[in-house]
Amino acid sequence: MANKLLAALNVSQKTTDLVFGNFSYLLFLGFLGIVYIANAHFAEKNVRDIQHIQKEIKELKWEYTSIKSETMYKSMQSQMDESLEPVGLDLENKGPKVIEIK
């Protein structure tokens, strides 16, 4: 039956022996190919993760800068005066108090 198959495919016995003689080498090359492809996919996944994290860090820096500038603006003397007016405190015309210790 094998001879009929070989005759149908027109493959000589020498070629068949060469292929099966180096079959373990061909399996090794196939394994290396699979490892190479898997490594490439793993590396691309890591690159995508790094880019996502960098984007998130950039957004968090923007948020931090925005909150920091808003806090600095609200802590100015004029803004403090405006925020204390509804409570009934008026610090606008009063300067800092000097405490003298004798």
Residue, then its C-alpha position, 0 to 999 in steps of 0.5 A: m500500500a505504501n508503494k502505491l502511495l509513493a507511486a501515486l505521489n511520484v516520490s522516490q524511496k531516497t527522498t522518503d528516507l531523507v525526510f523521515g531520517n531528518f524528521s526529528y530535526l523538522l519537528f525541532l524547527g517547527f517547535l522553534g517556529i511556534v516559540y518564535i511566534a508565541n514570543a512575538h505575540f507576548a512582546e506585542k501584548n506587553v507593548r500594548d500594556i505599556q502604552h495603556i499604562q503610559k496613557e493612564i499616567k499622562e491622564l493622572k498627571w493632567e488631573y493632578t496638575s488641574i487639582k493643584s492649580e485649583t487648590m492654589y487658586k482657592s487658597m489665595q487671600s482674595q479667594m478666601d475672603e470671597s468664600l468667607e463672606p457668606v459666613g459673615l467674616d470680612l477680612e478684606n480691610k484687616g491686615p495681619k495681626v501682630i502679636e508682641i510678647k514682652 
